[in-house]
């Protein structure tokens, strides 16, 4: 039998391959595989469902990831998927695989972080599963949420001339990871060394304890704006723009000088000799929201301080970055690929 290596498909190729083999059989199933969350018709509203898994050695390193932060992050990344559908998260179930290295006190720490996140996002922990694991710590969370039927935002709704916006700032989580990895290597070389992360606490915090932008969903509702398309930035801005463009059948033009990058991110980029724009486009794990709005809606959102317009959707299918020089560069997805 012919064997195909997973890394030849990549994560999204594998998802597309699985998707083609399944058809939705129930009328309640409005949207299946292919967006940030599944959409189920429950009568007056849609229910949203999403699952994310975090694996030790793949998504986190326990040598520098505090267990409490890890529990919080596991919830936040799931709540982010519900926000990316313009919905409000309501409940989670937690599946956890525990190796014999994990103590009862360590489990308490993880669930303390989960509890803090549940309180922050007003989400209920309603169940789950625990099992032993031979391959380190595994945390899998399924989140449910709700959205009014006329307010759901898919990846596929962007139209030509819609304005492309992003929340917060980009690239910080990537440099937070670089700093933590550097400190780990220095500690291995010199175990008596005490890490000094105070100056870089903003970046490290963005990596270890990201926040889901559920607040933006409330702010958009307050001004009466429903995004025409939306996705959360987990695998890098470039990858997410390509998802919106491909699924909406339009192109995109974004501007280098519009990308929201914090001063500390710029400074650290110089330190690591990495372009801050490259980190913003491909770093991943920002968990900000990327969305499009009609031009007519722009006046309603332009005063929301944490939203930045970075470009617009085009008729031409190309996805390009306008550099400060005025030249255009094609945007490629080089962000996080789980199967490489």
N, C-alpha and C positions, 0 to 999 in steps of 0.2 A: 504493500500500500504506500502511495506517495506521501511524503512527509513535508509539510510546510512549516517553517519556523515562525513563531508568533511575531518576532520583531520585523518580519517582512511585511506584515499587515499593519502593525502599530495598533494602538488602543482604539482609534476611531474606525479603522478598517475592520477590526474584529467586531466592534459594535454593529457596524453596517452589515457585516456578514451574518451575524445572529439575527438582526432585524428582518432580513429578507426571508428568513425561514419561518417567521411567525406572523399570522394574521389575527387581528382583534375579532373575537367571536361574540362579545357581549355589547349590547347597545350602550351600556353605561360607560364603557371604555372609550373615552373621547380621544385621548392621545396616549400612545404607548412609548416605545423606545425612541429616543432621538431628541429629547429636549432636556431641560434641567430637572423636570419632574414629570411623572405620569399624571394624567388628568382623568378623573372619574366623575361622572354625573351623579350627584346625590340629591337631585331635586331642585331646590332653590339656588344652590351654589355648586361649584365644582370642588371636589376634594383633590388635593395634590399629594403625591407620594414620591419620596426619593430615598435612596440608600447610598451611603458612603462607607468605605472600609479603610481603616488605618492599620498598617502592618509594621511591626518593629523591624528595623533594618531596611525598610523601603520608604515609609513615610515619616518615620521619626527615629531618633537615636536617644536611647535612655541615658546615655552618658551626659547629655546636656538638656534633655527635655523634661522639666518637672512634671510629675504625674498629675498634679492638679491642673496645670496648664493643658496637658494632653487631653484630660477629660473635657475641659472647657472647649478646646479646639474641635474635638470630635463632634460636639453638638453644633458649634458655630458653623462649620463647613456644610452641615446638613440644612440648617436654617437658611443659609445663603442660597441654597438651591430653590427653596420655597420663595424667597424674596425675588429670585430671578424670574419667577412666573408672575410677579406682582401680587403674590399671596402672603398670607400671614400664617406662620407655623403655629401648630396647636399641640402636638404630642409627639413623643419619640418612644421607640423601643430600642433597647441596647443589647447587642450580642457581644460577649466578651470571651476571648480565649486566653487562658492563663497558664503560663509555664510554672514549673516548680520553683523558679527563682523569685516568683512574686509572693509576697507575704500578705496576710490579712490587712495589715496596716497600709500596705501599698494599694490594695484594692479600695480601701477607705479613701485614700487620697484621690484616686481616679474619680470615684463617685462624688467626692466633695466638689471637684471641678465641674462634673456633669450637673450637680445641683446648682452651683452658681450660674451656669449658663441657662439652665431651665428657669431660674428666677429672673435673669436679665431679659430673656426673650419671651417670658410668660408661656412657657411650654411645659406640658405635663409628661413625666416619665410614667408610662403605663404598662411596661412589661419588658420582656427580653429573654435572653438565654445565656447561660454560663457553661463553659466546657473547658477541658484541659487542652493545652497546646504544646506541641513538641517543637514549634518553630518561633518561640518568643510570644510577646504580647500582641493580641489582635483585638481591635475594637471596631465593631460594625454597628452603625446606627441607621435605623429607618425613621424618617420623619413624615408626619402628615400635616397638611395645612389646608386652608380654604381660600377661595377667591370668588368674587362675584363673577357670574358668567360673562358679563359684558366688560370685565376688567382684566381678564387673563391675558398675559403677554407671552407669546411664543417667540422662538428664534426666527421664525419665518415671515414676520409681518412688516419688515422694513421696506419702504418705498423710495423711489428716486427722489432726491432732494431732502429727505428726512435728515434731521441734524443728529449726529452721533455724539453721545455724551458719556462721560465716565464719572463715577463718584470718587471722592478721596484722592489719594496719591498712589503712584505706581513705583514698583521696583524696590521698595523698602524691605519687603519680606525676603527677597532674593539676597540682598546684602546682609540681612540678619542671619541667614543661613551660612553665608560665606564667613562671617565673623565667628559664629559658633564652631564651624569646622576648623578654622584657623586656631582658635583657642584650644580645641580638643587636641590638635596635633602638637601644639606647644606644651600642653599638659603631659602628653605621652612622653615627650622628650625630656620634660623636667617636672616630675610629679609634685615638687614642693612649690611650684609656681601658683600664685593666686590670680585668677583671671580678673581683669579690670574692665567691666563692660558698661560702666556708668555712662560714659560719653556716648555709647552706641545703644543705650537702653531703648530708644524709639524703634530702631531697626530690629533689634533682638525681640522686642515685644510683638512686632508685626509678624514675625516668624512663629514664635512660640504660642502666642495667644491672639490670633486674628479675630476681628469682630465681623459678624454678618451685618449687612447694611439694611436691616429691617426698618431702621428709622427713616430711610429714604422712601420706603413704600408708604409710610404714613404721611410724609411730607408731600409726595406726589398726589395722594388722595385728597389732601387738604386743599391743593390748588386745582383739583379736578383734571389732572392729566393722566391718561393711560398711555404708557409707552407703546409704540407700534411694534417694537421687537426688543427683547432683553435677554441677557445671559450674564452669569457671574464669571469673574476672572479668576479661574483656578489654575489654568494651564498656560497663562501668559496672554497679554493683550492681543498679540498678532494672531494666535490660534483662535481666540474668541471672535475677533472681527471676521476672520475667514468663515467661521461657523455661521455668523449672521448673514454674511454676504452670500454664501453658497445656498443656505436654506431659504433666503429671501429672493434669490435670483437677481441681485443687484451688485454693483461694485461699491467701493468705498475709497474716499480720499481723506487722509488724516494729516495733520500738520505737526511737525517736530516741535515747533515753538509753543504749541498748545498743550503738550503732554504735561500733566501735573506731577512734577517730581520735586520732592522736598530738598531743601539745602543740604541736610545731613546725608541724604542719599547721593547727591551730587559729589559731596566731599569724599564720601566713602568710595564712590566709583573711581575717583582719581587715585585714591590709596591703593585700590586693587587693580588699577590700570584696565578697567572695563568701562565701556561706554555706558552712561546712565540710560541712554535711549535704548540700547540693546537690552539692558536689564528690565526697563519698563515694558518693552515689547515681548520679551521671552522669559522673564524671570519666573512668573507664576506665583501662586499662593497669596495673591493680594486680596482675594475675596471681595473686591469692589464690584459694583454693578456697571455693566456696559449696556447702554440702551439707546434707542432712537426715538425721536419725537417728531411730529409734524411741525413744519415751520410755523404754522399758526399757533402752536402751543408753546413756542419758545419763550415768548414774553412772560408766560406764567411761571416758568421754572428758572429764569435767568438770575433771579435774586436769591435762589437757594444756594447758600455759600459753598456747600460741599459737592456741587455738581459743576463739571467743566465741559463745555463743548469742545470737541477735539477734531471735528471734521463733518463730512456729510456723505450721504449715499449717492452713487452715480449710476447713470444708465449703462455706461461701459462696465463690463464685468470685472475689470482690473481692480485689485486692492493695493493701493499705493500710499507711500509716505512722502509728503512734500518736505524736503530737507530745508534747513535754514538758508542754504545757498540758492534755493529755488528749484533745484533738480528734484526729480522724482525717483524713488526707489521702490521696487516691488516688495510687498510684504510677504514673507514666508513664515510658516509655522515651525518654529524651532524650540518651542517651550517644552514643558515636562511631558514625556511619553512614558507611561507606566510599564510598557513592555520592552523597553530597550535597556 
